[in-house]
């Protein structure tokens, strides 16, 4: 998959609050089974958690490992979420750089851009 496709896939999968809660659980506790993950998320039932685990697994954000009759899930640090994270780092880095460069501009230049941005919103 291309990096752009991975980013899009990761952002689409991470748009759901329950999936983000699942990832938070996995980040906090490491490898977990579906029952444990479901116990940590009180807002939905086990079937819903299983559905979200499947979506996360199919997208490559998490991986599944079988141990006997148990299925254990963990975050895949090299999966699509890594590409999305790199995208955010790049964007935020450029934004911080642009912000520091903006402080070097004359006052009229920043005021003009502020007025232009307000006009675009209107």
C-alpha positions as a printed Julia matrix, in Angstrom:
122×3 Matrix{Float64}:
   0.0     0.0    0.0
   1.17    3.51  -0.67
   1.96    5.86   2.18
  -0.93    8.16   1.23
  -3.35    5.22   1.16
  -2.07    4.09   4.57
  -2.62    7.58   5.98
  -6.17    7.7    4.63
  -6.94    4.24   5.96
  -5.54    5.03   9.4
  -7.43    8.32   9.68
 -10.67    6.65   8.57
 -10.28    3.84  11.11
  -9.22    6.22  13.89
 -12.2     8.5   13.32
 -14.29    6.24  15.56
 -14.16    6.89  19.31
 -14.51    3.22  20.28
 -11.57    2.28  18.05
  -9.48    4.99  19.69
 -10.47    3.58  23.11
  -9.37    0.13  21.94
  -6.01    1.53  20.84
  -5.64    3.35  24.14
  -6.3     0.09  25.98
  -3.72   -1.74  23.86
  -1.18    1.05  24.33
  -1.7     0.97  28.1
  -1.85   -2.79  28.65
   0.05   -4.22  25.69
  -1.21   -7.4   24.07
  -4.81   -8.16  25.17
  -7.64  -10.51  24.34
 -11.03   -9.25  23.16
 -12.72   -9.96  26.5
 -10.25   -7.81  28.43
 -10.55   -4.99  25.88
 -14.33   -5.18  26.08
 -14.19   -5.0   29.89
 -12.21   -1.75  29.61
 -14.82   -0.11  27.34
 -18.12    0.23  29.16
 -19.96    2.16  26.44
 -20.44   -0.78  24.04
 -20.85   -4.54  24.21
 -18.46   -7.35  23.33
 -19.94   -7.87  19.86
 -19.35   -4.23  18.99
 -15.79   -4.38  20.33
 -15.17   -7.49  18.2
 -16.46   -5.66  15.13
 -14.12   -2.75  15.81
 -11.19   -5.1   16.44
 -11.83   -6.66  13.04
 -11.84   -3.23  11.35
  -8.6    -2.27  13.09
  -7.02   -5.6   12.16
  -8.1    -5.46   8.51
  -6.75   -1.93   8.22
  -3.39   -3.08   9.58
  -3.45   -0.79  12.63
  -3.42   -3.8   14.98
  -2.25   -7.37  14.6
  -3.75  -10.59  15.91
  -1.8   -13.5   17.36
  -3.35  -16.83  18.25
  -2.29  -18.55  21.44
  -4.16  -21.8   21.79
  -7.83  -20.91  21.53
  -7.22  -17.27  22.46
  -6.75  -14.39  20.06
  -4.46  -11.66  21.34
  -4.36   -8.19  19.82
  -1.62   -5.58  19.81
  -0.81   -2.36  17.98
   1.31   -2.74  14.85
   3.9     0.05  15.17
   4.85   -0.31  11.5
   1.25   -0.29  10.23
  -0.8     2.5    8.63
  -1.03    4.43  11.89
   2.72    5.04  11.62
   2.23    6.74   8.23
  -0.58    8.87   9.67
   1.64    9.82  12.6
   4.46   10.79  10.25
   2.03   12.92   8.23
   0.92   14.73  11.4
   4.53   15.26  12.49
   5.37   16.78   9.1
   2.31   19.05   9.09
   2.78   20.19  12.68
   6.48   20.75  12.12
   5.74   23.0    9.15
   3.05   24.82  11.13
   5.43   25.47  14.0
   8.07   26.67  11.57
   5.56   28.94   9.82
   4.49   30.29  13.21
   8.05   31.15  14.15
   8.58   32.74  10.74
   5.38   34.77  11.17
   6.82   36.41  14.27
   9.66   37.73  12.09
   7.28   39.42   9.62
   6.44   43.11   9.88
   3.21   43.8   11.8
   1.34   44.85   8.65
   2.1    41.55   6.92
   0.6    39.48   9.73
  -2.37   41.83  10.06
  -3.06   41.55   6.33
  -3.03   37.75   6.53
  -5.34   37.84   9.58
  -7.83   40.03   7.71
  -7.63   37.76   4.67
  -8.31   34.65   6.76
 -11.33   36.31   8.4
 -12.68   37.28   4.99
 -12.28   33.7    3.72
 -14.29   32.38   6.69
 -17.12   34.85   6.12
